[in-house]
Amino acid sequence: VREYRALRAARPANYNFDEAELNSLGYRLLRNKRFPEAIRIFQLNAEAYSKSSNVYDSLGDAFHRAGKDRQAVAYYEQAIRLDPKNFDAAAMLEKLKGARG
């Protein structure tokens, strides 16, 4: 995270800092069950792209896979607030709320 911030501040033209790049890194970490690191990358992406439904959906995925469903629900809800047509987030939210209720 420190390196990302330093590179983005010092040499933004030299690297691809778009939302998809961070999301891709986050999902690679998730696949390797590196949950805290994945969550941190997705949080960084949400800081950088706070208007993106997709980044909050990804945060929901990371928290869900880490077994933290209460936090996952909050992020899926945020994803839907930003984009009511985010059907993936809506489906996960329904699944998680159904499991709790």
BAMIFI-444835 format. One record per residue: z, y, x of N, C-alpha, C in turn. Coordinates in nm, 4 decimals, padded with zeros to 6 digits, always signed. Atoms other than C-alpha are relative to their C-alpha. Example, Ala and Ser with C-alpha at 12.3 -4.5 7.8 and 13.67 -1.06 7.14 Angstrom:
+----------+----------+----------+----------+----------+----------+----------+----------+----------+
!      n.z !      n.y !      n.x !     ca.z !     ca.y !     ca.x !      c.z !      c.y !      c.x !
+----------+----------+----------+----------+----------+----------+----------+----------+----------+
! +00.0000 ! -00.1190 ! +00.0890 ! +00.7800 ! -00.4500 ! +01.2300 ! +00.0000 ! +00.1200 ! +00.0900 !
! -00.0060 ! -00.1190 ! -00.0820 ! +00.7140 ! -00.1060 ! +01.3670 ! +00.0730 ! +00.1090 ! -00.0770 !
+----------+----------+----------+----------+----------+----------+----------+----------+----------+
end
This chain:
+----------+----------+----------+----------+----------+----------+----------+----------+----------+
!      n.z !      n.y !      n.x !     ca.z !     ca.y !     ca.x !      c.z !      c.y !      c.x !
+----------+----------+----------+----------+----------+----------+----------+----------+----------+
! +00.0000 ! -00.1192 ! +00.0836 ! +00.0000 ! +00.0000 ! +00.0000 ! +00.0000 ! +00.1248 ! +00.0876 !
! -00.0014 ! -00.1145 ! -00.0927 ! +00.0833 ! +00.2369 ! +00.2856 ! -00.1360 ! +00.0202 ! +00.0648 !
! +00.1308 ! -00.0093 ! -00.0650 ! -00.2428 ! +00.1566 ! +00.4580 ! -00.1056 ! +00.0527 ! -00.0977 !
! +00.0939 ! -00.0487 ! +00.1032 ! -00.4382 ! +00.2101 ! +00.1346 ! +00.0126 ! +00.1508 ! -00.0153 !
! -00.0220 ! -00.1440 ! +00.0189 ! -00.2799 ! +00.5511 ! +00.0858 ! -00.0442 ! +00.0806 ! +00.1221 !
! +00.0383 ! -00.0711 ! -00.1223 ! -00.3318 ! +00.6517 ! +00.4478 ! -00.1517 ! +00.0070 ! +00.0149 !
! +00.1454 ! +00.0015 ! -00.0113 ! -00.6963 ! +00.5453 ! +00.4519 ! -00.0658 ! +00.0863 ! -00.1070 !
! +00.0575 ! -00.0797 ! +00.1091 ! -00.7648 ! +00.7058 ! +00.1163 ! +00.0142 ! +00.1498 ! +00.0292 !
! -00.0222 ! -00.1412 ! -00.0323 ! -00.6177 ! +01.0345 ! +00.2395 ! -00.0833 ! +00.0436 ! +00.1203 !
! +00.0646 ! -00.0402 ! -00.1249 ! -00.7748 ! +01.0335 ! +00.5863 ! -00.1505 ! -00.0245 ! +00.0029 !
! +00.1418 ! +00.0367 ! -00.0125 ! -01.1108 ! +00.8602 ! +00.5438 ! -00.0564 ! -00.0539 ! -00.1317 !
! +00.0431 ! +00.0519 ! +00.1307 ! -01.2069 ! +00.8324 ! +00.1756 ! -00.1471 ! -00.0415 ! -00.0054 !
! +00.1423 ! +00.0343 ! +00.0033 ! -01.5811 ! +00.8149 ! +00.2470 ! -00.0306 ! -00.1325 ! +00.0697 !
! +00.0249 ! +00.1209 ! -00.0781 ! -01.5428 ! +00.5116 ! +00.4743 ! +00.0308 ! -00.1297 ! -00.0744 !
! -00.0444 ! +00.1199 ! +00.0700 ! -01.3975 ! +00.2703 ! +00.2174 ! -00.0272 ! +00.0123 ! -00.1496 !
! +00.0176 ! +00.0044 ! +00.1444 ! -01.4499 ! +00.1632 ! -00.1415 ! +00.1382 ! -00.0052 ! -00.0645 !
! -00.1324 ! -00.0098 ! +00.0611 ! -01.1415 ! +00.2751 ! -00.3320 ! -00.0062 ! -00.0108 ! -00.1524 !
! +00.0110 ! +00.0008 ! +00.1455 ! -01.2660 ! +00.2055 ! -00.6826 ! +00.0922 ! -00.1042 ! -00.0640 !
! -00.0903 ! +00.0839 ! +00.0794 ! -01.0695 ! +00.0320 ! -00.9532 ! -00.0293 ! -00.1489 ! +00.0174 !
! +00.0372 ! +00.1414 ! -00.0084 ! -01.2619 ! -00.2950 ! -00.9281 ! +00.0436 ! -00.0641 ! +00.1312 !
! -00.0404 ! +00.0551 ! -00.1298 ! -01.1805 ! -00.3386 ! -00.5586 ! +00.1483 ! -00.0369 ! +00.0006 !
! -00.1436 ! +00.0306 ! +00.0053 ! -00.8047 ! -00.3155 ! -00.6136 ! +00.0276 ! -00.1147 ! -00.0970 !
! -00.0199 ! +00.1079 ! +00.0966 ! -00.8278 ! -00.5382 ! -00.9200 ! -00.0372 ! -00.1348 ! +00.0615 !
! +00.0431 ! +00.1230 ! -00.0650 ! -01.0167 ! -00.7981 ! -00.7202 ! +00.1056 ! -00.0500 ! +00.0990 !
! -00.1063 ! +00.0365 ! -00.0938 ! -00.7508 ! -00.7936 ! -00.4491 ! +00.1220 ! -00.0532 ! -00.0763 !
! -00.1143 ! +00.0451 ! +00.0793 ! -00.4763 ! -00.8256 ! -00.7115 ! -00.0187 ! -00.1409 ! -00.0530 !
! +00.0245 ! +00.1347 ! +00.0524 ! -00.6386 ! -01.1310 ! -00.8675 ! -00.0075 ! -00.1051 ! +00.1106 !
! -00.0053 ! +00.0945 ! -00.1132 ! -00.6889 ! -01.2927 ! -00.5258 ! +00.1450 ! -00.0348 ! +00.0322 !
! -00.1421 ! +00.0250 ! -00.0258 ! -00.3160 ! -01.2524 ! -00.4690 ! +00.0610 ! -00.0868 ! -00.1104 !
! -00.0504 ! +00.0830 ! +00.1102 ! -00.2428 ! -01.3969 ! -00.8144 ! -00.0412 ! -00.1454 ! +00.0162 !
! +00.0478 ! +00.1379 ! -00.0181 ! -00.4577 ! -01.7024 ! -00.7459 ! +00.0802 ! -00.0730 ! +00.1070 !
! -00.0811 ! +00.0588 ! -00.1072 ! -00.2461 ! -01.7596 ! -00.4341 ! +00.1491 ! +00.0038 ! -00.0309 !
! -00.1389 ! -00.0040 ! +00.0478 ! +00.0737 ! -01.7209 ! -00.6392 ! +00.0880 ! +00.0976 ! +00.0781 !
! -00.0732 ! -00.1063 ! -00.0706 ! +00.1744 ! -01.4106 ! -00.4449 ! +00.0277 ! +00.1099 ! -00.1031 !
! -00.0237 ! -00.0848 ! +00.1165 ! +00.3141 ! -01.2492 ! -00.7587 ! +00.0520 ! +00.1395 ! +00.0322 !
! -00.0476 ! -00.1366 ! -00.0282 ! +00.5155 ! -00.9582 ! -00.6146 ! -00.1085 ! +00.0888 ! +00.0618 !
! +00.1062 ! -00.0774 ! -00.0642 ! +00.2230 ! -00.8501 ! -00.3972 ! -00.1090 ! +00.0365 ! -00.1006 !
! +00.1023 ! -00.0271 ! +00.1018 ! -00.0245 ! -00.8810 ! -00.6858 ! +00.0467 ! +00.1097 ! -00.0943 !
! -00.0548 ! -00.1025 ! +00.0901 ! +00.2014 ! -00.6784 ! -00.9132 ! -00.0054 ! +00.1360 ! +00.0665 !
! +00.0009 ! -00.1293 ! -00.0696 ! +00.2305 ! -00.4060 ! -00.6511 ! -00.1417 ! +00.0567 ! +00.0106 !
! +00.1388 ! -00.0470 ! -00.0079 ! -00.1471 ! -00.3871 ! -00.6063 ! -00.0461 ! +00.0496 ! -00.1366 !
! +00.0392 ! -00.0448 ! +00.1339 ! -00.1996 ! -00.3655 ! -00.9825 ! +00.0727 ! +00.1296 ! -00.0377 !
! -00.0710 ! -00.1257 ! +00.0254 ! +00.0690 ! -00.0956 ! -01.0024 ! -00.0676 ! +00.1158 ! +00.0727 !
! +00.0724 ! -00.1014 ! -00.0760 ! -00.1126 ! +00.0962 ! -00.7313 ! -00.1297 ! +00.0378 ! -00.0722 !
! +00.1228 ! -00.0252 ! +00.0741 ! -00.4334 ! +00.0606 ! -00.9309 ! +00.0285 ! +00.0825 ! -00.1262 !
! -00.0369 ! -00.0766 ! +00.1192 ! -00.2569 ! +00.1915 ! -01.2429 ! +00.0350 ! +00.1441 ! +00.0362 !
! -00.0282 ! -00.1365 ! -00.0451 ! -00.1341 ! +00.4924 ! -01.0444 ! -00.1312 ! +00.0757 ! +00.0230 !
! +00.1266 ! -00.0642 ! -00.0342 ! -00.4874 ! +00.5652 ! -00.9265 ! -00.0917 ! +00.0159 ! -00.1207 !
! +00.0903 ! +00.0008 ! +00.1161 ! -00.6620 ! +00.4873 ! -01.2584 ! +00.0821 ! -00.0144 ! -00.1288 !
! -00.0963 ! +00.0077 ! +00.1103 ! -00.3999 ! +00.5628 ! -01.5220 ! -00.0630 ! +00.0030 ! -00.1391 !
! +00.0681 ! -00.0042 ! +00.1308 ! -00.6565 ! +00.6047 ! -01.8009 ! -00.0777 ! -00.1283 ! -00.0284 !
! +00.0755 ! +00.1241 ! +00.0137 ! -00.8004 ! +00.2556 ! -01.7541 ! +00.0802 ! -00.1074 ! -00.0716 !
! -00.0619 ! +00.1109 ! +00.0727 ! -00.7097 ! -00.0086 ! -02.0087 ! +00.0026 ! -00.1257 ! +00.0863 !
! +00.0129 ! +00.1197 ! -00.0819 ! -00.8245 ! -00.2752 ! -01.7648 ! +00.1134 ! -00.0154 ! +00.1008 !
! -00.1052 ! +00.0137 ! -00.1008 ! -00.5617 ! -00.1956 ! -01.5012 ! +00.1326 ! -00.0421 ! -00.0633 !
! -00.1232 ! +00.0399 ! +00.0681 ! -00.2806 ! -00.2321 ! -01.7547 ! -00.0098 ! -00.1433 ! -00.0507 !
! +00.0229 ! +00.1389 ! +00.0376 ! -00.4316 ! -00.5553 ! -01.8841 ! +00.0276 ! -00.0902 ! +00.1200 !
! -00.0230 ! +00.0776 ! -00.1224 ! -00.4285 ! -00.6831 ! -01.5249 ! +00.1483 ! -00.0052 ! +00.0364 !
! -00.1449 ! +00.0004 ! -00.0238 ! -00.0662 ! -00.5772 ! -01.4825 ! +00.0694 ! -00.0974 ! -00.0950 !
! -00.0543 ! +00.0962 ! +00.0959 ! +00.0125 ! -00.7715 ! -01.7990 ! -00.0226 ! -00.1424 ! +00.0470 !
! +00.0292 ! +00.1341 ! -00.0515 ! -00.1601 ! -01.0771 ! -01.6521 ! +00.0931 ! -00.0367 ! +00.1143 !
! -00.0843 ! +00.0284 ! -00.1170 ! +00.0380 ! -01.0492 ! -01.3296 ! +00.1444 ! -00.0264 ! -00.0411 !
! -00.1381 ! +00.0220 ! +00.0438 ! +00.3740 ! -01.0141 ! -01.5014 ! +00.0129 ! -00.1303 ! -00.0789 !
! -00.0045 ! +00.1256 ! +00.0757 ! +00.2918 ! -01.3004 ! -01.7382 ! +00.0002 ! -00.1190 ! +00.0949 !
! +00.0064 ! +00.1120 ! -00.0949 ! +00.1967 ! -01.5314 ! -01.4507 ! +00.1254 ! -00.0101 ! +00.0850 !
! -00.1255 ! +00.0004 ! -00.0761 ! +00.5165 ! -01.4281 ! -01.2721 ! +00.1186 ! -00.0406 ! -00.0878 !
! -00.1070 ! +00.0418 ! +00.0901 ! +00.7152 ! -01.5389 ! -01.5785 ! +00.0807 ! +00.1148 ! -00.0574 !
! -00.0702 ! -00.1194 ! +00.0487 ! +00.8128 ! -01.1852 ! -01.6802 ! -00.0738 ! +00.0528 ! -00.1230 !
! +00.0794 ! -00.0293 ! +00.1189 ! +00.6759 ! -01.1773 ! -02.0316 ! +00.0382 ! +00.1298 ! -00.0693 !
! -00.0362 ! -00.1268 ! +00.0645 ! +00.8741 ! -00.8773 ! -02.1554 ! -00.0790 ! +00.1159 ! +00.0626 !
! +00.0792 ! -00.1024 ! -00.0674 ! +00.7078 ! -00.6582 ! -01.8931 ! -00.1487 ! -00.0179 ! -00.0311 !
! +00.1405 ! +00.0263 ! +00.0314 ! +00.3733 ! -00.8269 ! -01.9630 ! -00.0361 ! +00.0594 ! -00.1353 !
! +00.0244 ! -00.0540 ! +00.1338 ! +00.3986 ! -00.7325 ! -02.3316 ! -00.0169 ! +00.1514 ! +00.0066 !
! +00.0075 ! -00.1465 ! -00.0095 ! +00.4602 ! -00.3674 ! -02.2426 ! -00.1339 ! +00.0444 ! +00.0592 !
! +00.1271 ! -00.0385 ! -00.0614 ! +00.1507 ! -00.3551 ! -02.0211 ! -00.1189 ! -00.0349 ! -00.0884 !
! +00.1081 ! +00.0308 ! +00.0945 ! -00.0700 ! -00.5326 ! -02.2747 ! -00.0040 ! +00.1039 ! -00.1118 !
! -00.0038 ! -00.1046 ! +00.1030 ! +00.0462 ! -00.2807 ! -02.5354 ! -00.0614 ! +00.1301 ! +00.0512 !
! +00.0589 ! -00.1201 ! -00.0590 ! -00.0451 ! +00.0046 ! -02.3005 ! -00.1522 ! -00.0146 ! +00.0105 !
! +00.1440 ! +00.0243 ! -00.0094 ! -00.3879 ! -00.1510 ! -02.2433 ! -00.0671 ! +00.0219 ! -00.1358 !
! +00.0569 ! -00.0149 ! +00.1350 ! -00.4474 ! -00.1600 ! -02.6188 ! +00.0066 ! +00.1447 ! -00.0460 !
! -00.0066 ! -00.1425 ! +00.0352 ! -00.3283 ! +00.1989 ! -02.6635 ! -00.1166 ! +00.0768 ! +00.0619 !
! +00.1099 ! -00.0682 ! -00.0685 ! -00.5882 ! +00.3089 ! -02.4098 ! -00.1368 ! -00.0443 ! -00.0516 !
! +00.1264 ! +00.0513 ! +00.0521 ! -00.8613 ! +00.0883 ! -02.5564 ! +00.0289 ! -00.1021 ! -00.1096 !
! -00.0281 ! +00.0919 ! +00.1112 ! -00.8059 ! -00.0610 ! -02.9025 ! -00.0962 ! -00.1187 ! -00.0075 !
! +00.0961 ! +00.1109 ! -00.0005 ! -01.1094 ! -00.2845 ! -02.8377 ! +00.0202 ! -00.0945 ! +00.1184 !
! -00.0306 ! +00.0913 ! -00.1100 ! -00.9460 ! -00.4597 ! -02.5435 ! +00.0504 ! -00.1300 ! -00.0620 !
! -00.0326 ! +00.1223 ! +00.0734 ! -00.9566 ! -00.7982 ! -02.7125 ! +00.0754 ! -00.1010 ! +00.0853 !
! -00.0760 ! +00.0902 ! -00.0871 ! -00.8258 ! -00.9877 ! -02.4083 ! +00.1484 ! +00.0345 ! -00.0039 !
! -00.1397 ! -00.0431 ! +00.0054 ! -00.5072 ! -00.7812 ! -02.4072 ! +00.0595 ! -00.0303 ! -00.1366 !
! -00.0487 ! +00.0269 ! +00.1356 ! -00.4758 ! -00.8158 ! -02.7841 ! +00.0304 ! -00.1488 ! -00.0190 !
! -00.0216 ! +00.1439 ! +00.0127 ! -00.5101 ! -01.1942 ! -02.7635 ! +00.1250 ! -00.0437 ! +00.0769 !
! -00.1192 ! +00.0351 ! -00.0773 ! -00.2478 ! -01.2198 ! -02.4891 ! +00.1258 ! +00.0526 ! -00.0669 !
! -00.1148 ! -00.0579 ! +00.0683 ! -00.0156 ! -00.9902 ! -02.6792 ! +00.0388 ! -00.0854 ! -00.1195 !
! -00.0265 ! +00.0858 ! +00.1154 ! -00.0481 ! -01.2042 ! -02.9908 ! +00.0622 ! -00.1323 ! +00.0447 !
! -00.0529 ! +00.1266 ! -00.0532 ! +00.0136 ! -01.5196 ! -02.7872 ! +00.1463 ! +00.0163 ! +00.0442 !
! -00.1353 ! -00.0203 ! -00.0513 ! +00.3235 ! -01.3774 ! -02.6166 ! +00.0983 ! +00.0329 ! -00.1113 !
! -00.0899 ! -00.0355 ! +00.1096 ! +00.4709 ! -01.2256 ! -02.9295 ! +00.0220 ! -00.1200 ! -00.0916 !
! -00.0132 ! +00.1200 ! +00.0804 ! +00.4039 ! -01.5490 ! -03.1197 ! +00.0960 ! -00.0990 ! +00.0640 !
! -00.0883 ! +00.0924 ! -00.0729 ! +00.5841 ! -01.7480 ! -02.8504 ! +00.1453 ! +00.0447 ! -00.0079 !
! -00.1357 ! -00.0546 ! +00.0055 ! +00.8854 ! -01.5168 ! -02.8762 ! +00.0562 ! -00.0032 ! -00.1422 !
! -00.0441 ! -00.0152 ! +00.1369 ! +00.8978 ! -01.4974 ! -03.2534 ! +00.0156 ! -00.1289 ! -00.0700 !
+----------+----------+----------+----------+----------+----------+----------+----------+----------+
end
